[in-house]
Amino acid sequence: MRDAWTEARDRDAEGRARSARPRDGLGRPLPYGAPGVERQPEGVVRTPQETVAEAQALLDAGKPFHAHEVFEDAWKSGPEAERTLWRGLAQLAVGLTHAARGNVTGGARLLRRGAGAVEEWAAGGAGRQAHGIDVDGLVQWARELAGRVESGAGSVDAGAEAPRLRGTP
């Protein structure tokens, strides 16, 4: 049952955050009533090809936070054998998000963690090109960007730095 307190606190009946505030393209909360970027629906089950295509479109649009949510859906709904892959891809997207927000430490850490997860998944015999994903290229991209972010190379433009999930276009 909802009451005035849960409404005022932006919580559901169980007290969990609803995150109803509008957000910008990098997922940062905006003031209530401000125009925001439409959120990705949660819990969508997609094929791996649909996941990669939708995430790539969001990355290209400079919305890595939203791409992370697409990968998270795949991570939660996909086969157990692929969870490390999708989790790693979600971490790469969040790493890019943090780097674009100016969070140097968090961005570099998540980029490296995601690269490690994707690499670990591929080393488990899954192959370097599962679902057309360029594992080697992504790992190289993530580690190179993490190094640049840590070196103080300046702000990161999420759209310009978006990785190519399937290699070069």
N, C-alpha and C positions, 0 to 999 in steps of 0.2 A: 504494500500500500504506500502510495506516495504522500508526502506531506510537504508543508512549506519549507522545512529545513532541507530535505533532499532536493527540492526544486532550486532553492537558493544556492546550494552547494554543487549543482550540476552533477548529481548522483542518481543512480537508479535505485529501485526499492531496496536492494541489498546493500546499498552504500558504495557501490563501485563507481568510479569516475565514468561519466558518459562522454567526456571530451567533446562537448557540443559547440565549443567556441570555434569560430571560423579560423582557418589556417592559411598561411601563405604557401607559395610553391615549394618551400623547403620544410614545410610542416610546422613552422613556428606559430604559436597561438597569436591571434589578433584580438583586438577588443571586440566585445559582443556588439553585433550590429554592423561591423565592418564587412565589406565585401571580401570574400576569401576564395580560395581555389576549391573546386568541388573535390570532395574526398573520394577515395577509392572505396567501393563497397567491400565489406569484410566477409570472409567465409565463402568466397566464390571458388567453386571447383572448376578448373580449366585443364585442358590438355597441356602437356609440356610445351608444345609448339605455341599454343595460345598464350601461355605464361611468358615465354621468351619474347614473343612479338609485342605483347602489351607492355611488358617491362621496358623493352627497348624504346618503344614510342614515348614512354614517360621519361626515361633517361634522356632521350634526345630533346625533350621539351624542357629540360632543366628541373625535373621533378623526381629526384632520386628518392625522396622520402616516400612518395607514392609508389614508386617501383618496388621499394622495400616491402610495402604492404602486399603487392602482387606476389612477390617471392615468398612472403610469409604464408600466404594462403596455400601455395604449392607445398611448402615445408610441412604445414599442418595436415593437409589432405592427401598428399602424395604417398607413394609406397615407402615403407621403412628404408629400403635400400637406397633411396634418393634423398632422404632428409638432410644428410650432410651437405649435399650439393646445394639444395635450395636454401638451407640455413646460411651457407657460405656466401651465396649470391645476395641474400638479404643483408648480410653484414657488409658486403662491398658497397651496396647502395646506401646503407646508413653511414658508412665511412665517408663516402662522397658527400652525403648530407652534412655531416659534421664539419668536414673540410670547407665546404661552401659557406657554412655558418661562421667560420673563423675559429672553430675548436680544433686547434692543431693537434694536441695530444690525443683526443678522442678520435679524430679523423684518421690519423696515422695508425693508431692501434687497431681500429676496426677494419681498415683496409688490409692490414697485415693478417689479422685474424681470419677475415673472409678469404683471403688468398690461400692461407694455410688449410682452411676447411675444404675449399674447392680442390686443392691439390691432393689432400688426403683422400677425398672421395675418388678422384681419378686414379690414384695409386692403388685403390682397392680392387682394381680390375675392371672398373666401369668404362674405361676408355677416355681418351682425351677429347673426343668430339661428341659426347652424348647429347642428343636433342639438337645437334648442330652447334653446340656451345663450344667456343674456342677457349678451352681451359688454359692452355699455355699462354695465349694472348692476354687473357684476363688476369692471370697471376702476374705476368710481367707488368701490365698496366697498373695494377694495384700497388705493387711494390715500388714502382717508379714514382707514382703519384704520392705515396706515403713519404718517400724520401724528399721530394720537392716541397711538400707541405711542411715537413720538419725543418727544412733548411731555411724557411722563412721566405720562400719565393713570392709571396704575396697572396692576394685573395684568389680563391678558386671559383671559376665560373662553372657551375654544375652542368649546364648544357654543353659548353665547349669541351669540358673534360669527360663527358659521358663515354663510357667504354663501349666497344662494339662486341656484343655478346656472341655474335657469330663471325667475328673477324672483320676484315675490311668489307665495306659495302660493295 
